[in-house]
């Protein structure tokens, strides 16, 4: 008789776990649809050189190589971001820009399994990414998505931490740190919430940093307060070193505010680094203060150089992972039960620079009223917006330029009949709910 058993780090999902899992995934999918994202599926197996292209030393240790030929040809995917970059590079000629995809599939990591702490070698990832749109609008929209996802599930007390990876080299220069590498320091600093300052100092000492270097580093990491206040204090310390990054972050926070994300939900945390070395810009993570042991429920950031590894040009990209297993754990502790929701979609044009914040506030209002909206990923002509909406098979295009803003209305264009009507926001909500 064969002894029934499982390899350590793998598990079965019995029906009592699968039913709430499937319901949560369907709920999250509805939110993705509400934001205009489309599904993608990629193979579980990728070429080793594709996977190692941007996972670096961490990927070298943690990918599951397959016993095919010499063991250096194929491996199981480590996450869903690099497969997305590979897919985009192979198919970009027919994909609309920006390409907004979500993907919910299993990934595998050959790491030390800690089942009691929820660390497995095989697990689901739930990713949503925007490829082909520059910062900071897509990044701000992902913050809005995370806020809506956690709020719609039923969480009321959560925070979303944000920072920018381009701050890190300037922090190191200020502290006089030339070695070790940025990534090594980032991985230690990123543990500040979990380990506390004393243990992080010990870890930094192990990397060879002097007491003076560590003190100067914490002169910056200890800065806290309102986003504008943090940026101003950073500017006073680092001056022109962060010129451009500070203005990007200010615009980012303005856009997040226009999306209607509550001010108390957003924290500018300079210690947030994100461990993988493919992050290049704004990064973020969401936590529940009541359950710190669960860890982040969502997290991600901008990775503008990753897709370019597979192409001859740079392609901007940003995305986030939604932690299905951690959310389920938090739901059980909070006694949250999901309700079913149905969704549809419309497309909101973005073509007038002076009306961007007006558009963002309306988009946010519609989404919170349960009306799914895809927002154009960048400013372009109205004609281009119409072409994009038609290519994505939308029937209705929402238009709010300078004229509409001055009248406090939104124009709705039927792309099938070419008829166009103007609505106040309250009228638009009533019209939109008729689509759902």
C-alpha positions as CSV (number, residue, x, y, z in Angstrom):
1,X,0.0,0.0,0.0
2,X,1.3,3.5,-0.8
3,X,1.3,5.8,2.2
4,X,-0.8,8.8,1.5
5,X,1.2,12.0,2.3
6,X,2.1,15.5,1.1
7,X,5.4,17.1,0.5
8,X,6.1,19.7,3.2
9,X,5.0,23.1,2.2
10,X,2.1,21.9,0.1
11,X,-1.5,21.4,1.2
12,X,-5.0,20.3,0.2
13,X,-7.9,22.7,0.1
14,X,-11.0,20.9,1.5
15,X,-14.5,22.2,0.6
16,X,-14.9,24.2,3.8
17,X,-11.9,26.2,2.8
18,X,-12.6,26.3,-1.0
19,X,-16.1,27.7,-0.7
20,X,-15.1,31.0,1.1
21,X,-12.0,31.2,-1.1
22,X,-13.9,31.0,-4.3
23,X,-16.4,33.5,-3.0
24,X,-13.6,35.9,-2.1
25,X,-11.9,35.5,-5.5
26,X,-15.2,36.2,-7.3
27,X,-15.7,39.3,-5.2
28,X,-12.2,40.5,-6.0
29,X,-12.7,39.7,-9.7
30,X,-15.8,42.0,-9.6
31,X,-13.7,44.8,-8.2
32,X,-11.1,44.2,-10.9
33,X,-13.9,44.3,-13.6
34,X,-15.2,47.5,-12.0
35,X,-11.8,49.1,-12.7
36,X,-11.6,47.8,-16.3
37,X,-9.1,45.0,-15.8
38,X,-9.2,41.8,-17.9
39,X,-8.1,38.3,-17.1
40,X,-4.8,36.6,-18.2
41,X,-3.5,33.1,-17.7
42,X,0.1,32.0,-18.3
43,X,1.9,28.6,-18.1
44,X,3.1,27.3,-14.8
45,X,6.5,26.5,-16.4
46,X,8.8,29.2,-17.7
47,X,12.4,29.1,-19.0
48,X,15.0,29.6,-16.2
49,X,16.7,32.5,-17.9
50,X,13.3,34.3,-18.2
51,X,12.6,33.8,-14.5
52,X,16.1,34.8,-13.4
53,X,16.1,37.9,-15.6
54,X,14.9,40.1,-12.8
55,X,14.4,38.0,-9.7
56,X,18.2,38.2,-9.0
57,X,19.9,36.2,-6.2
58,X,16.6,35.6,-4.4
59,X,15.1,33.9,-7.4
60,X,18.3,31.9,-7.9
61,X,17.7,30.3,-4.4
62,X,14.0,30.0,-4.5
63,X,12.8,28.9,-7.9
64,X,11.8,25.3,-8.4
65,X,14.0,24.0,-11.2
66,X,12.6,21.0,-13.2
67,X,14.6,17.9,-13.9
68,X,14.5,18.6,-17.6
69,X,17.8,18.1,-19.5
70,X,20.4,19.6,-17.2
71,X,18.0,21.2,-14.7
72,X,18.9,24.7,-16.0
73,X,16.3,24.9,-18.7
74,X,12.8,25.0,-17.1
75,X,11.4,26.0,-13.7
76,X,8.0,26.6,-12.1
77,X,7.0,30.3,-12.0
78,X,8.0,32.2,-8.8
79,X,5.4,34.8,-9.1
80,X,3.1,36.3,-11.8
81,X,4.9,39.6,-12.6
82,X,7.8,38.3,-14.7
83,X,5.4,36.0,-16.7
84,X,3.3,39.1,-17.4
85,X,6.3,41.0,-18.7
86,X,7.3,38.1,-20.9
87,X,3.7,37.8,-22.2
88,X,3.5,41.5,-23.0
89,X,6.8,41.5,-24.8
90,X,5.6,38.6,-27.0
91,X,2.2,40.1,-27.7
92,X,2.4,43.9,-27.4
93,X,1.6,44.6,-31.1
94,X,-2.1,43.7,-30.6
95,X,-2.6,44.6,-27.0
96,X,-4.3,48.0,-26.2
97,X,-2.3,50.5,-24.2
98,X,-2.3,50.7,-21.3
99,X,-2.8,46.9,-20.8
100,X,-4.7,46.3,-17.6
101,X,-4.7,42.6,-16.6
102,X,-5.5,40.6,-13.5
103,X,-4.3,37.0,-12.9
104,X,-5.2,34.6,-10.1
105,X,-3.0,31.4,-10.3
106,X,-0.7,29.3,-8.3
107,X,3.1,30.0,-7.9
108,X,5.9,28.0,-6.3
109,X,8.8,28.9,-4.2
110,X,11.5,26.5,-2.9
111,X,11.8,28.3,0.5
112,X,11.7,27.1,4.1
113,X,8.0,26.1,4.7
114,X,6.4,27.5,7.9
115,X,2.8,26.2,7.7
116,X,1.8,27.6,11.1
117,X,2.7,31.1,9.9
118,X,1.1,30.7,6.5
119,X,4.3,30.3,4.5
120,X,3.9,27.5,1.9
121,X,5.9,26.4,-1.1
122,X,2.8,26.4,-3.3
123,X,0.2,29.1,-3.0
124,X,-2.2,31.3,-5.0
125,X,-1.3,34.8,-6.1
126,X,-3.8,37.4,-7.1
127,X,-2.2,40.1,-9.2
128,X,-3.5,43.2,-11.0
129,X,-1.1,45.3,-13.2
130,X,-1.2,48.2,-15.6
131,X,1.5,48.1,-18.3
132,X,2.2,51.0,-20.6
133,X,1.2,54.0,-18.5
134,X,3.6,56.4,-16.7
135,X,3.4,57.5,-13.0
136,X,1.7,58.6,-10.9
137,X,-1.9,58.2,-12.1
138,X,-1.9,54.3,-12.4
139,X,-0.1,54.0,-9.1
140,X,-2.8,56.3,-7.4
141,X,-5.5,54.2,-9.1
142,X,-4.1,51.0,-7.6
143,X,-4.2,52.6,-4.1
144,X,-7.9,53.4,-4.8
145,X,-8.5,49.8,-5.9
146,X,-6.9,48.4,-2.7
147,X,-8.9,50.8,-0.6
148,X,-12.1,49.8,-2.4
149,X,-11.3,46.1,-2.3
150,X,-10.6,46.1,1.5
151,X,-13.6,48.4,2.2
152,X,-16.0,46.4,0.1
153,X,-14.9,43.1,1.8
154,X,-15.8,44.7,5.1
155,X,-12.6,45.9,6.7
156,X,-12.8,49.3,8.3
157,X,-9.5,49.7,10.1
158,X,-6.6,49.4,7.6
159,X,-3.7,51.5,6.5
160,X,-1.9,51.7,3.2
161,X,1.8,52.5,3.5
162,X,3.5,54.2,0.5
163,X,7.0,55.3,-0.4
164,X,9.3,55.5,-3.4
165,X,12.3,53.2,-4.2
166,X,14.3,56.1,-5.8
167,X,14.6,57.6,-2.4
168,X,16.9,54.7,-1.3
169,X,20.1,55.6,-3.1
170,X,19.8,59.2,-1.9
171,X,19.4,57.9,1.7
172,X,22.5,55.9,1.4
173,X,24.5,58.8,-0.1
174,X,23.3,61.0,2.8
175,X,24.5,58.4,5.3
176,X,27.8,57.8,3.5
177,X,27.0,54.2,2.7
178,X,28.8,52.8,-0.3
179,X,28.6,49.1,0.5
180,X,26.7,46.8,0.8
181,X,24.3,47.0,-2.1
182,X,21.1,49.1,-2.1
183,X,19.1,45.8,-2.3
184,X,20.8,44.3,0.8
185,X,20.0,47.5,2.8
186,X,16.5,47.6,1.5
187,X,15.7,44.0,2.6
188,X,16.9,44.8,6.1
189,X,15.1,48.2,6.4
190,X,11.9,46.6,5.0
191,X,11.8,44.4,8.2
192,X,11.5,47.4,10.5
193,X,7.8,46.9,11.3
194,X,8.3,43.2,11.9
195,X,11.6,43.2,13.9
196,X,11.7,46.7,15.5
197,X,14.5,49.3,15.4
198,X,16.9,47.4,17.7
199,X,17.0,44.2,15.7
200,X,17.2,46.1,12.4
201,X,20.2,48.0,13.7
202,X,21.8,44.7,14.5
203,X,21.1,43.4,11.0
204,X,22.6,46.6,9.5
205,X,25.7,46.2,11.7
206,X,26.1,42.6,10.3
207,X,26.1,44.2,6.8
208,X,29.2,46.2,7.9
209,X,27.5,49.6,8.5
210,X,29.1,51.9,11.2
211,X,27.2,53.4,14.1
212,X,27.4,56.8,12.5
213,X,26.1,55.5,9.1
214,X,23.2,53.8,10.9
215,X,22.4,57.0,12.9
216,X,22.3,59.1,9.8
217,X,20.1,56.5,8.0
218,X,17.6,56.7,10.8
219,X,17.7,60.5,10.8
220,X,15.7,60.0,7.6
221,X,13.8,56.7,8.4
222,X,12.4,58.3,11.6
223,X,10.7,61.1,9.7
224,X,6.9,60.8,10.0
225,X,3.8,63.0,9.6
226,X,1.5,64.2,6.9
227,X,2.8,63.4,3.3
228,X,3.5,67.1,2.5
229,X,5.3,67.5,5.8
230,X,7.5,64.4,5.2
231,X,8.4,65.6,1.7
232,X,9.3,69.0,2.9
233,X,11.5,67.6,5.7
234,X,13.2,65.3,3.2
235,X,13.8,68.1,0.8
236,X,15.4,70.2,3.6
237,X,17.8,67.2,4.3
238,X,18.5,66.0,0.7
239,X,17.9,69.2,-1.3
240,X,18.2,68.7,-5.1
241,X,19.0,65.1,-4.7
242,X,15.3,64.2,-4.6
243,X,14.1,66.9,-7.1
244,X,11.6,65.2,-9.3
245,X,10.8,62.4,-6.9
246,X,9.3,64.8,-4.4
247,X,7.0,66.4,-7.0
248,X,6.0,63.0,-8.3
249,X,5.0,62.0,-4.8
250,X,3.1,65.2,-4.2
251,X,1.1,64.7,-7.4
252,X,0.5,61.0,-6.4
253,X,-0.9,62.0,-3.0
254,X,-3.1,64.7,-4.7
255,X,-4.5,62.0,-7.1
256,X,-5.1,59.5,-4.3
257,X,-7.0,62.2,-2.5
258,X,-9.1,63.0,-5.6
259,X,-9.9,59.3,-5.8
260,X,-11.5,59.7,-2.4
261,X,-9.2,57.5,-0.4
262,X,-9.6,58.6,3.3
263,X,-6.6,60.6,4.5
264,X,-6.3,58.5,7.6
265,X,-5.9,55.3,5.5
266,X,-2.7,56.5,3.8
267,X,0.7,56.6,5.5
268,X,4.0,57.9,3.9
269,X,6.5,55.4,5.4
270,X,10.1,56.0,4.3
271,X,11.1,52.5,5.6
272,X,8.9,50.8,3.1
273,X,11.3,49.4,0.5
274,X,9.8,46.1,-0.9
275,X,12.3,43.3,-1.1
276,X,12.5,42.4,-4.8
277,X,15.0,44.4,-6.9
278,X,12.7,45.1,-9.8
279,X,10.8,47.9,-8.1
280,X,11.8,51.3,-9.5
281,X,9.3,53.9,-8.2
282,X,6.3,54.2,-6.0
283,X,5.7,51.2,-3.7
284,X,2.9,50.4,-1.3
285,X,1.6,47.8,1.2
286,X,-1.7,47.5,3.1
287,X,-2.0,46.3,6.7
288,X,-4.6,45.7,9.4
289,X,-3.4,47.4,12.6
290,X,-5.6,45.0,14.6
291,X,-3.9,41.9,13.2
292,X,-0.2,42.9,12.7
293,X,0.8,39.2,12.8
294,X,-1.0,38.5,9.5
295,X,1.3,40.8,7.5
296,X,0.4,42.8,4.4
297,X,-2.9,42.1,2.8
298,X,-1.8,43.8,-0.5
299,X,1.4,45.2,-1.8
300,X,3.3,46.1,-4.9
301,X,4.7,49.0,-6.8
302,X,6.2,50.4,-10.0
303,X,8.7,48.3,-12.1
304,X,9.5,50.4,-15.2
305,X,12.5,48.4,-16.2
306,X,11.2,44.8,-16.1
307,X,9.3,44.6,-19.4
308,X,12.3,46.2,-21.1
309,X,14.4,43.2,-20.3
310,X,12.4,41.4,-23.0
311,X,12.2,44.2,-25.5
312,X,14.4,46.9,-27.1
313,X,12.5,49.8,-25.4
314,X,11.4,50.8,-22.0
315,X,7.8,50.1,-21.0
316,X,6.3,51.7,-17.8
317,X,4.4,49.3,-15.5
318,X,3.0,49.1,-12.0
319,X,1.0,46.5,-10.1
320,X,-0.1,45.0,-6.8
321,X,-0.7,41.6,-5.3
322,X,-3.9,41.0,-3.3
323,X,-3.2,38.4,-0.5
324,X,-6.1,36.0,-0.8
325,X,-5.0,33.7,2.0
326,X,-4.2,36.5,4.4
327,X,-7.4,38.2,3.7
328,X,-9.3,35.0,4.4
329,X,-7.5,34.7,7.7
330,X,-8.4,38.3,8.6
331,X,-12.0,37.7,7.5
332,X,-12.3,34.7,9.8
333,X,-10.9,36.7,12.8
334,X,-13.2,39.7,12.0
335,X,-16.2,37.4,11.4
336,X,-16.8,38.9,7.9
337,X,-19.1,37.2,5.5
338,X,-19.2,38.4,1.9
339,X,-22.3,39.3,-0.1
340,X,-22.6,38.6,-3.8
341,X,-22.3,41.4,-6.3
342,X,-22.9,41.8,-10.0
343,X,-21.0,44.3,-12.1
344,X,-20.8,45.9,-15.6
345,X,-18.4,48.4,-17.2
346,X,-18.1,51.9,-18.8
347,X,-15.0,53.8,-20.0
348,X,-14.1,57.3,-18.7
349,X,-12.0,59.4,-21.1
350,X,-9.0,61.5,-19.9
351,X,-8.1,64.2,-22.3
352,X,-8.1,67.6,-20.6
353,X,-5.2,68.3,-18.2
354,X,-7.2,70.9,-16.3
355,X,-10.0,68.5,-15.5
356,X,-8.0,65.5,-14.3
357,X,-8.9,65.9,-10.6
358,X,-12.6,66.5,-11.5
359,X,-12.6,63.3,-13.5
360,X,-10.9,61.3,-10.7
361,X,-13.4,62.5,-8.1
362,X,-16.3,61.4,-10.3
363,X,-14.7,58.0,-11.1
364,X,-14.2,57.4,-7.4
365,X,-17.8,58.4,-6.6
366,X,-19.2,56.1,-9.3
367,X,-17.1,53.1,-8.2
368,X,-18.2,53.5,-4.6
369,X,-21.8,53.6,-5.7
370,X,-21.1,50.1,-7.2
371,X,-20.9,51.4,-10.8
372,X,-17.8,49.8,-12.6
373,X,-15.6,52.3,-14.5
374,X,-12.4,51.9,-16.4
375,X,-10.4,55.1,-16.3
376,X,-8.2,55.9,-19.3
377,X,-4.6,55.3,-18.3
378,X,-3.1,58.6,-19.6
379,X,-4.0,61.9,-21.1
380,X,-4.5,61.7,-24.8
381,X,-6.9,63.2,-27.4
382,X,-10.6,62.6,-27.2
383,X,-10.4,60.7,-30.5
384,X,-7.8,58.3,-29.1
385,X,-10.0,57.8,-26.0
386,X,-12.9,56.9,-28.3
387,X,-10.7,54.5,-30.3
388,X,-9.5,52.8,-27.1
389,X,-13.0,52.4,-25.7
390,X,-14.2,51.0,-29.0
391,X,-11.3,48.6,-29.2
392,X,-12.2,47.3,-25.7
393,X,-15.8,46.9,-26.8
394,X,-17.3,49.5,-24.4
395,X,-20.6,50.9,-25.5
396,X,-20.6,54.0,-23.3
397,X,-17.9,56.7,-23.0
398,X,-17.9,59.2,-20.2
399,X,-16.5,62.6,-21.0
400,X,-15.6,65.5,-18.6
401,X,-13.5,68.2,-20.1
402,X,-13.3,71.9,-19.3
403,X,-16.8,72.6,-20.6
404,X,-18.4,69.8,-18.6
405,X,-16.4,70.8,-15.5
406,X,-17.6,74.4,-15.7
407,X,-21.2,73.2,-15.8
408,X,-20.6,70.4,-13.1
409,X,-21.9,67.7,-15.5
410,X,-20.6,64.6,-17.3
411,X,-21.3,63.8,-20.9
412,X,-22.3,60.2,-21.8
413,X,-21.7,59.1,-25.4
414,X,-23.3,56.0,-26.8
415,X,-20.6,54.6,-29.1
416,X,-23.1,52.5,-30.9
417,X,-25.8,55.1,-31.7
418,X,-23.3,58.1,-31.4
419,X,-25.9,59.9,-29.2
420,X,-24.6,62.0,-26.3
421,X,-26.3,63.4,-23.2
422,X,-25.2,65.4,-20.2
423,X,-25.9,64.3,-16.6
424,X,-25.3,65.8,-13.2
425,X,-23.3,63.5,-11.0
426,X,-26.5,62.3,-9.1
427,X,-28.2,61.7,-12.5
428,X,-25.1,59.8,-13.7
429,X,-25.2,57.6,-10.6
430,X,-28.9,56.7,-11.3
431,X,-28.1,56.1,-15.0
432,X,-25.1,53.9,-14.1
433,X,-27.0,51.8,-11.7
434,X,-29.4,51.0,-14.5
435,X,-26.5,49.2,-16.2
436,X,-25.6,47.0,-13.3
